[in-house]
Structure formats: structure tokens, C-alpha cells
């Protein structure tokens, strides 16, 4: 096995998971170890509740995963209002563009075996549709987008290079892309990912191996939907911070993404959930401050965040 490990390491990735759990020396551009990411901020009303709770608790939230139901389903007025609220609150917004695999006419991904093939954009027309939704959001000032398809990621970054998309646009790779090892992380970094969300049940040695392979932030689920396993890793956050920095902590409790992030879910229910998530972020920060006090939390509105520019 040592020979195999050595051959793998020649390619720039660890040959094995790092059971020694080395302390990460990598940081965000502001020199900090970790940040807070909150998902499911679907509408302007939910964003208002988040901002209110964040200010009440004095909890710095850095990034929002928003419009998971699809940005297509927000009106122009809602997009404009959302962008202005986020800009004023100094919050990075990662928009989830609308047309994607589970929206189109294909049925393979909905079958038990077809689901194993992962979520990828089907056909050139659907690539054009999802890029169209991204371009619509860019017009309202949004600069961050969620992607789950490596081909789409490559194409979007080529469009950035060509000047067809603003150069300050960032792309986060979704957990639904299913990446779980250092080689996959390396590929995403090479394709232009700004940050990525590996599958959520990785051990500390696995996260440490990914961190050794790449510089981009790792987005770590520490509270996850019941439908994804329903686990809670909040007590692990001090050690995850030590071995995986820089990282975003992602808070996403609830029954399932398919239930919560639908356009008919009431803004009141989503607002209650987002307030709970801010409270959970407060708990995470308190644990890290107690058990890994060397770790630094980014200030709200850090300069490198993709804050909307309406």
C-alpha cells in the first residue's frame, strides 16, 4: 500500500486519509478560520427575519444559500428587493438557478437506480436555460451561484474568462454533486470552483486529506436534513475547524429539502426555521470559542464575499 500511496501523492493528493489529523495552516483571505453559511433563505421576507435575528443575537452570518426552489420563481421585484437587503446587510448570496435536473422532462434520476447517476444538466438546451437564469440574477446584482454539474462549472468559468459573466462572480459546488475525496476536490478547484460542499458524512481524517489537497474553502454540513441522514455534528466543529480551515459551517435541519424548499411553503414557516438556524450558529460559535479559542471567525461583510451589487 505504501507504494500505491506514494504514486498517488506524486499527483498532488494524499494517498490515504490523514489519521494524524494535522492542524490546517490555510485561511480565508482575511486570515480567519471559519464562517457561517445558512441555507433556505428563499424569499425577501425570510431574509428580513434572518437579518433581524442576526442583529438581535450579534451573530455574524457570512453566506446565504438562497432560492433553492429556483430563482426562476421569484419575480423581478422580489429579486431586486432581495439583492438590496443582502447588500445593505453585507451578506454574500449564493443563488440557486432554477432549471436543473429535477425540473426537466427526464425521468431517470427519479428512479432508484437512476438516482445513482447523480444530478447533471441534461442536454445543451438545459445548459442554456440554467445559464439564462444565472444571467437574469446577475442583472439584479447577484454574484454567487450554486452549481452541481462539473461541465456547467467549466462552462461558466470559461464565460467569465471571455468577459460574458462578471469576473467577480463566484461558484459554489453543491453537496448534490456528490464529491467525497481529495482527487474530486482537486478537480473542482481546477475547474474554477470558489468553494465546495462535499458529502456530509465524511470523517475528520477524510476532511483533513481534502484540506491538504486544495486551498478553496470546504463547506461542512454540521446539521443536516433527516432525508440525508439527519445528523448533528455541532460538537465536532472545534476539531473540524482545526483540521479543515478555512471552512464554512452549513446549517440545514428539517425533514427534507424536497419538502422545505418548495414555492408553496409559507414565508412564515421559513422565517421560523431561519431564526432557529441563526440560534444554532450562535451555539457553534460559542463551542469553537470555548474549545478552540485560537480559531478566528470572519467579521460580517468580509471583503472577499460575493455581496450583491444591485
N, C-alpha and C positions, 0 to 999 in steps of 0.2 A: 504493500500500500504506500510505503514511503516513496517509491519510485513514481507511482501514479500522482501522489501529492506534488512532488517536485515538477512533474511535467505540466500539471495544471497551473502551478504557481508561476511558471515561465510565461504564462499567458496573462498574468496580472490579476488573478483572483486567488483567494485562499484555496488550498487543496482539501481543507477539512473545516468543519465548524470550530470556532475558537473557544474551546472549553476553558481556557485560562482567563477568559473574559477581560481582555486588556482595556484600559481606560482610553476612550477616544480623545484624540487631540484636535479633532476637527470642530469647527464652529460656524455659526451663521456669520455673514459679513460684519455684523455689529459686535462680534466677539462672544455672543451668547450661546448657551447650550440648547435651550428648548423654547418652544412656543405652543400656543393653544389654537386648535382648529375645531370649529363647531359646524356640524352638518345640519341639513334640513332647514336652512333659513330660506323658505320658499317664496315668501311674499314681502312687500314693504312693511305690512303690519307686524310680521314676525320679526323683522329686523328692528323695528321700533322697540319691541319687547326685549330683544337681546340687548340693545344699547342701554335701555333703562336699567335692566338687571346688572349689566356690566358696571355701570356707574354707581349703582347702589352698593355693590359689593367691592368696588375698586379692584376688579379683576381684569387684567389686560388680555383681551381676545385679539388674535392677530389675523386669523384667516377664517372665511366662511365658505363652506361648500353649499352652493345655493341653486335653487330652481331645479332640484333633482327630478321633479316632474317634467322638466324640459322648458327651456327658456322660450320656446315657441308659444307656450300657453300663457305668457304674460303679455299684456297689452303694451303699446308704446309708452303710455302714461306710467304704467307700473315700472317698466324698465328705467325710465328717466328718474322717477322718484327713488327707486332702489339705489341707483348709481349715486345720486346726490346725498342720500342718507349715509351710504358707506364712505363716500369721500369725506364728509364732514366729521364722521366718527373715526376716520383713519383706519379703516378695515379693508384688508385685501379680500376680494371676492373672486372665487373660482366658480364660474358659470358652468352649468351642465347643459350643453346644447341639446336641442330636442330630438330630431330624427336620429334614431340609433336602432340597434339590432332588434330589440323587443317591440319597436314601433312598426316595423315594416311588415311586409306580407309573408316573410319566410316563417316556416313552422319548425324547422329542425331544432333550433335552440330551445324550443318549448317541450321537446321530448326528453325522457330520462337519459338516453344515450347521447342525444344531440347536445344536451347541456354541457357535456364533457368537452366539446369543441371550443367553448369559450365565446365571449361576446366580441364579435368583429363586425365591421361595417360590410354589408352585402352589396356588392356591385358599385360601379362608378357613379350611377345616379345618386345613390345614397351618400356617397362621399361628397358629392356636390351639395346635397341637401343639408348635411350637417355643417359643412363649411359655410353655407349660406346663413345658417342660424348663428354661427360664430361671427360672421361679418355684420349681421344685424346688431348683435350685442356690442361689438366694437364701436359701431356708430353712436351708441349711447354712452361710450366711455369705459366699458369694461375691458380689462386687460389680463384676465386669468381664466383658463378654461380646463375642464376635466376631459381627458381622453382615455379610452380603453383599448385602442387599436394601434399597434406599432406602425402600421402603414400610414394611418392618419397622422400620427405624431411626426413621422418623417416628412410627409407632405406639408404639414403646417409649418414646420421649421424651414423647409425649402422656400415656402411662400414668404416667410419672414426675411430670409436672405435676399429674396428678389424684391423686397420692398412692398409686397402686396398685403402684408399684415404688419402692424406697427412692431418695431424691433423690441419694444419694452413689454411685449406680450409674453406671458408665462404659461406653461402647460404642465399640469399635474396628471400623472398616470394613476388611474383608478385601481382599487382593490379588485375590481371585476376583471382586470387584465390577467390576474392570477399569478403574478411573479412571486417567487419564493426562494431564490438563491442568488449568490453573488454574480454569477455569469449573466443572469437575466437582468439584474440591476445595472450591470456594466453596459449591456445592450441599450437599455433605456437612456442611460446617460449619454452614450454615443449618438443616439438619435435625437437628442436635444431636450429630454425631459428636464424640467426645472426642479422637480421633486416627485417622489413616487410612494405609493401606498402598497406595500407587499401584503400578502395574505396575512390574516390577523393572528394565526396560531403558531407563529414562529417562536422558538425558544431563544433565550438570551445568547447562547453560543451561535445560533444561526444569525441573529441580528448583528452580532459582533463581526461575523465573517462578511456580511453585506457591507457593513460600515468600512471595513478595511478595503473593500474593492472600489468604493465610489465616494465622491465628495458631496454629491447632492443630498439634501435633507431626506430623511426617511420619515414617512408619515405612519405613526404607530397607533392602531386602534387599541384603546385601553378600556373601552366599554362598547359592546357590540350587540347588534340585533339578535334576538332569540333565534331567528331563522338562520343565522350564520354561526350559531353556537352559544350565543347568549352569555359569553364570559366577561368577567370583570378583572382587569389587570391593574387597577389603580394602585395597589400596594407595591407593584413592581416598578412603578415609574422612577423612583430614585436610581435604581440599578440600571434600568433601560437608559436613563439619561447619561449615566456614567459611560456605558459601553457603546451607545448608538448616536450620541450627539454629533451633528445637530439634528434634532428631530422635532416634529410636530406631534402633539398628542391629540388624537382624534376621538371625539365623544359621540357615540351614536347608539343609544339604547332604544328599546322599543320592540314591538312584536316582529316587524319585518319592514324592509324597505318598500316592498310591494304594497303594503298596507298604508304606511305612514306618508309616503311621498306620492300621493295621488292628488289631482287637481280638485277633487271634491272633499278632501279633508279640510275641516274648518280652520281658519286662521287662529281662532281661539285655542283650539287643541294644540296647534303647532307652537303658539306663543307660550303655552304652559310648558311644553316639552323643552323649548329653548331656554326658558328660565331655569329649569332643572339642570340643563347642561352647563349653564354658567356656574351654578352652585357646585356641580361636580368638578368643574375646572378649578374652582377655589380650593376644593379638597386636594386635588392633585398638586397644586402649587404649595399648599401647606405641608404636604408629606415630603415633597422634594426639598423644601427649605429646612425641614427638620432632619432628614436622613441623608441628604447630600447637599449640605449648605454651600459647597464650593460652586454648585451649578448656578449659572446666571440665566434669568428669564428676560427675553427681549422686552423692551418698552413698547407700549402701544404705538402703532404707526411707524415701525422701523423703516429706514429709508429704502430698503430693497424690496418692500412689499408691493405687490401689484394692485395698488389702490386705484379705484376707478377715476377717470378723468372726464367727467361729463362737461 
